[in-house]
């Protein structure tokens, strides 16, 4: 399920990395491979949300 645009990473970070990744893929599909300025801002927000939701398998020592 795709969610509407959120304005904060914290509010949307309850989604899994897989859910956010699917929204990123959908954004690229809708754009036809070229993002507008507005879509770039949305992409950056989604990447930040994805990074926050991604599992941490290795931590720096």
N, C-alpha and C positions, 0 to 999 in steps of 0.2 A: 504494500500500500504506500502510495506516495503522499507526502504531507505538503501542505502549502508552505510558502516561503515564511521562514521565521527570521526575526531580526536579531536574535541572540543565540549564541552557541550554548550557553548554560541551559536555557529553556528547552532546547531541542536535544541535548546530549543524552537524554534518557533512551534514545533510539540506539539500536545496535549499529556497529560499523557496517554490517551487511546492508541494513536498511538505508543508511546514508549513502553507501556506495551505489545502491540501486538508483537513488535520486540523482546522483552525479551522472550516472550512465544515461538516465532519462533526459537530463539537461543537455548532454551532448547530442543525443538523438534528435531532440527537438530543434537544436540549433543548426543541424546539418553540418557540424564540424567547425563552425566559425561563431565564436561568442561575441555578442554585443557588449558594450561597456557594462550595462546592467547585468547581463548574464555572467560576465567575468566576476563581478562583485558577489553574485550568488554562488558561483563556483568556489571562490576563495572562502566564503563562509562555510560551505559544505565540506571543503577539505579540512578546515579547522575543526569542524564538528566530527568528521571521520577520524581525525588524529586523536581527538579526545576520547572517542569511543573504542578505538582499536585496542586490542589486548596487548598488554606489556609482557612479552615473553622473555626479554633479556634486559636487565638493568645494568647501567654502567657501574663498575666497581669503585 
